[in-house]
Amino acid sequence: MGLFDAPFLGIRPTGRIAMMRYAEFNRVEGDRIVETAFFCDIPQLMVQAGQNPFPPQTGAHLVQPGPMTHDGLMFDAQDPATGRATLATIDEMIYAKANGSEAWIDVMRRHWYEDMIWWGPTGIGATYTLERYIDQHAAPFRDALNDGYRFNGHLCRLAEGSFGGFFGWLNLTVRNAGGYMGMPAGAAPADMRVVDIYRVEDGKIAENWIFIDLLHFLNMQGLDVLARLASVSHRPAE
């Protein structure tokens, strides 16, 4: 959080408060950080600044809070057994979706609560309840990106207590069959770099925070969002 007082990546400043969603993974050896993966929701900053680069999204745009249980900051050691159970729930859901041996809706209903909350990135948006998640994200995603879908694995997957997550560089390779995020069909595949953070409760997923590098994903389809913003920003008023 801060005051947006200077241009950033071509985004015009507002002089007002601005917030940046981010996720950070650090690999530590000894007492030193040796590698960092950092994701941030730049499109959300653009929307806060009144410079929305996307067509209307299927989910809601809002400031996204921490977990509803208010226990996301863990300063004390967590029960290792709880962490293992959390990771097992996440793993089972991931691999059940990846191997395709079970209908994806059945996988969702088995691993997610009906009143789950999905905190998606700007451009897709947030959804509440499993039914609305399917309508507002899962179904549009699968309908448009199922052709050539490839799961590439994760660089890191971990859990501590009731929270767990992963990231990949790149997680998925897909081809847009047309219509996803307003984009036309693309002949070439595009990569998705994704972070998923979950809160698991009694063996099911209750909340999920998502980061997707949509700027990279769209750039691979021929749309450079930041370059387009810069060109529009410097265009003289008519």
C-alpha positions in Angstrom: 0.0 0.0 0.0 1.2 3.5 -0.8 0.5 6.7 -2.6 0.6 6.4 -6.4 2.6 9.6 -7.1 4.8 8.7 -10.1 4.3 6.8 -13.3 4.9 3.0 -13.1 5.3 0.8 -16.2 3.5 3.5 -18.2 0.5 3.5 -15.7 -0.4 7.1 -15.0 -0.2 8.1 -11.3 -3.3 9.2 -9.4 -1.9 10.9 -6.3 -4.2 8.6 -4.3 -3.8 5.5 -2.2 -3.1 2.3 -4.1 -2.7 -1.3 -3.2 -0.7 -4.0 -4.9 -1.6 -7.7 -4.5 1.5 -9.8 -4.5 2.8 -13.3 -3.7 6.5 -14.1 -2.9 8.3 -17.4 -2.5 11.8 -17.5 -1.1 14.3 -20.4 -1.2 16.7 -20.2 1.8 20.0 -21.9 2.2 21.6 -21.5 5.6 20.5 -18.1 6.7 20.4 -16.5 3.3 17.8 -16.1 0.6 19.3 -17.5 -2.6 16.3 -17.4 -4.9 13.0 -15.5 -5.0 9.9 -15.9 -7.1 7.7 -12.7 -7.0 4.3 -12.3 -8.6 2.2 -9.1 -8.5 -1.2 -8.1 -9.9 -0.2 -5.2 -12.1 -3.6 -5.1 -13.9 -5.3 -4.5 -10.6 -3.1 -1.4 -10.1 -4.2 -0.3 -13.6 -7.9 -0.6 -12.7 -7.4 1.3 -9.4 -5.8 4.1 -11.5 -8.8 4.1 -13.8 -6.9 2.6 -16.7 -8.6 -0.8 -17.1 -6.9 -2.7 -19.9 -9.5 -5.6 -20.1 -13.0 -6.1 -21.3 -15.6 -6.7 -18.6 -14.5 -9.6 -16.4 -16.7 -12.5 -15.3 -15.9 -12.2 -11.6 -16.0 -9.3 -9.2 -13.3 -6.6 -8.8 -12.6 -5.6 -5.2 -9.9 -5.3 -2.6 -9.2 -8.8 -1.6 -8.9 -9.6 2.1 -6.8 -12.2 3.9 -8.3 -15.5 5.1 -11.8 -15.3 6.8 -10.3 -17.2 9.8 -7.8 -14.3 10.4 -4.9 -16.7 10.9 -2.8 -16.2 7.8 0.2 -14.8 9.7 1.9 -17.7 11.4 4.6 -16.8 13.8 4.6 -20.0 15.8 5.5 -23.6 14.6 2.6 -25.4 13.1 1.6 -29.0 13.5 3.5 -31.0 10.8 0.7 -33.5 10.5 -1.8 -30.7 9.7 0.6 -29.4 7.0 1.0 -32.8 5.5 -2.8 -33.2 5.4 -3.2 -29.8 3.8 -0.7 -30.6 1.1 -2.3 -34.1 0.5 -5.6 -32.4 -0.2 -4.0 -30.0 -2.7 -2.0 -32.7 -4.4 -5.0 -35.0 -4.8 -7.1 -32.2 -6.3 -4.3 -31.2 -8.8 -3.6 -34.7 -10.0 -7.2 -35.7 -10.2 -7.8 -32.7 -12.6 -4.6 -33.3 -14.5 -5.1 -37.0 -15.3 -8.7 -36.6 -16.5 -9.9 -39.9 -15.0 -12.8 -38.1 -13.3 -15.2 -35.4 -14.6 -13.8 -32.1 -13.6 -17.0 -30.9 -11.9 -16.9 -34.1 -9.8 -13.3 -33.3 -8.8 -14.4 -29.8 -7.8 -17.3 -31.0 -5.7 -15.1 -33.6 -3.9 -12.3 -31.2 -3.0 -14.0 -27.8 -2.5 -16.7 -26.5 -0.1 -19.9 -25.3 -1.7 -19.4 -21.9 -0.1 -15.8 -21.6 -1.2 -14.2 -18.3 -2.1 -12.0 -17.9 -5.1 -9.9 -14.7 -5.1 -9.0 -14.5 -8.8 -6.7 -12.0 -10.6 -7.9 -8.8 -12.2 -9.2 -9.6 -15.6 -11.0 -12.7 -14.3 -12.2 -11.5 -10.9 -13.3 -13.1 -7.6 -16.2 -15.5 -7.1 -18.2 -16.9 -4.2 -19.7 -20.3 -4.0 -18.7 -23.3 -6.0 -21.6 -22.8 -8.4 -20.6 -19.3 -9.3 -17.0 -20.3 -9.5 -17.9 -22.8 -12.1 -20.1 -20.3 -14.0 -17.7 -17.3 -13.8 -14.3 -19.0 -14.1 -14.0 -22.7 -14.5 -16.4 -23.2 -17.3 -15.3 -20.2 -19.4 -11.7 -21.3 -18.9 -12.3 -24.9 -19.9 -14.5 -24.0 -22.9 -11.9 -21.6 -24.4 -8.6 -23.1 -23.3 -9.2 -26.9 -23.3 -7.6 -27.4 -26.8 -3.9 -28.3 -26.4 -4.1 -28.0 -22.6 -0.8 -29.1 -21.0 0.1 -29.2 -17.3 3.8 -28.4 -17.0 4.2 -29.0 -13.2 5.3 -26.7 -10.4 8.7 -25.4 -9.2 7.5 -25.3 -5.6 4.6 -26.8 -3.7 4.4 -26.6 0.1 2.1 -26.3 3.0 2.2 -25.2 6.6 -0.7 -25.6 9.0 -4.0 -25.1 7.1 -2.4 -23.1 4.3 -0.6 -24.4 1.2 0.2 -23.5 -2.3 2.4 -23.6 -5.3 3.8 -21.7 -8.3 5.2 -22.7 -11.7 7.2 -20.9 -14.3 5.3 -22.0 -16.4 2.5 -24.1 -15.0 0.2 -24.4 -18.0 0.3 -24.2 -21.8 -3.0 -23.7 -23.5 -4.4 -22.5 -26.8 -7.2 -19.9 -26.9 -10.0 -21.3 -29.0 -11.6 -17.9 -28.9 -13.5 -15.6 -26.5 -11.3 -16.0 -23.4 -10.9 -12.5 -21.9 -12.2 -11.1 -25.1 -9.3 -12.4 -27.2 -9.9 -14.0 -30.6 -8.8 -17.6 -31.3 -5.0 -18.0 -31.5 -3.1 -20.5 -33.6 -0.1 -20.6 -31.2 -0.1 -21.9 -27.7 0.4 -19.5 -24.8 1.9 -20.1 -21.3 0.4 -19.4 -17.9 2.6 -18.6 -14.9 0.3 -19.2 -11.9 0.4 -19.0 -8.1 -2.3 -20.8 -6.1 -2.6 -20.3 -2.3 -5.2 -22.4 -0.5 -6.8 -22.6 2.9 -7.9 -26.1 3.7 -10.4 -27.0 6.4 -11.2 -30.6 7.4 -9.9 -32.0 4.1 -11.6 -29.6 1.7 -10.6 -26.3 0.2 -12.4 -23.2 1.6 -10.5 -20.3 0.1 -8.1 -19.8 -2.8 -6.0 -16.8 -3.8 -4.8 -16.8 -7.4 -2.1 -14.9 -9.3 -1.7 -15.3 -13.1 0.8 -13.4 -15.2 -1.9 -12.3 -17.6 0.3 -9.7 -19.2 2.7 -12.4 -20.3 -0.2 -14.7 -21.3 -1.8 -12.0 -23.5 1.5 -10.9 -24.9 2.1 -14.4 -26.2 -1.2 -14.0 -28.1 -0.1 -10.8 -29.7 -1.5 -8.2 -27.2 1.1 -6.2 -25.3 -1.1 -4.6 -22.7 1.5 -2.2 -21.3 2.6 -1.0 -24.8 -1.0 -0.4 -25.7 -1.5 1.6 -22.5 1.5 3.7 -23.3 0.3 4.4 -26.8 -3.2 5.4 -25.6 -1.7 7.6 -22.8 0.4 9.6 -25.3 -2.3 10.0 -27.9 -3.5 13.6 -28.1 -7.1 14.4 -27.1 -9.5 14.7 -29.9 
